Amino acid sequence: MKKINILVILIQLFGMIFLIHGILQLRYYSVAEEYICAIKHFQGQRSECFNELFPNKEIIIDFWPSIYIWIFLGLSVGILLVSFLNWKHKFSSLNTLIVAIVMYIIIRLKFFRRGVFSQLFHSFTAAFSDDFTVQLIVGGVLFTLTGITILWISVHPKLFNIKKDFITP
């Protein structure tokens, strides 16, 4: 086993954020009509769809947790992937533990629930379409694949080495 590698941990944290955000965007896509209606309703824009889609309080109370459970599922998938990659490439298991603890702290700070990452990349996903549901599916797929790619790259330190022997004496 190798020692703790801070660069790998930072890259894996970045990859986990992309992965969880992508999975959450895919979940939003699967309930896009309800999500858009609920967002409009809670932003003060009264809409007729709210009463139709959420006829009683129990449905709206169950709606948000059913979406946010996907943050936990994304975290679980990401930690399993990070664990496997760190194990396969013989990195310290403390790398995985540190990534899991930091991601838990990030989630507890409501990073994904507040939509911080969504706001950062809204103009990127809006470039694909004006339709919000298309933006969700494109963003979900791209961010999930980007997260998986970043996690894969994190355990290949040879990709980060700068070769100094370009000029041979």
Beta strands, then each sheet from edge to edge (+ up, - down):
end
